[in-house]
Amino acid sequence: MKIKFEVSITLKETILYAISGVLTTFVNFSVSYLLYNVCNVNENITNAVAWVAAIVFAFFAAHIFVFKTSKKDVGENISVLNRFFMFAVGRVFTLVVELAATFVFVTKLEADFWIIKVTISALIIILNYLISKFIVFKKKPVQIENTED
């Protein structure tokens, strides 16, 4: 008899993801600060460039430190490149959310850039975790074989 079960979210994984998220946000904010405040680049271009820098960092942080995935965990047919592609598609979705919110709140409603940036970032971290955990780095269900019959 085979029993399948989903491994739940662990405290260690949540803490590592939180640290990774903070560091990724730091990368994003650092690039944003440099472009927006120092170079006076448009807020939407600033967000797009900051996103590119952050996505590369975030993928490797999630792959290596948070979810620690290997071919054994996710299946032989899913390469790192395929996972990066899925990761990038998920991040494109959250980028669209961020750009749309920035456009509406900063460009159209003239709200403060940094208040909006911080608020949106909290939502983006949660969305990115869910996409990473349950789609990109989803591990195959563990099978336990019961030898008692």
Secondary structure, DSSP 8 states (H G I E B T S, - for coil): -EEEE-----HHHHHHHHHHHHHHHHHHHHHHIIIIIIS---HHHHHHHHHHHHHHHHHHIIIIIIS---HHHH-TT--HHHHHHHHHHHHHHHHHHHHHHHIIIIIIT---HHHHHHHHHHHHHHHHHHHIIIIIT----EEEE----
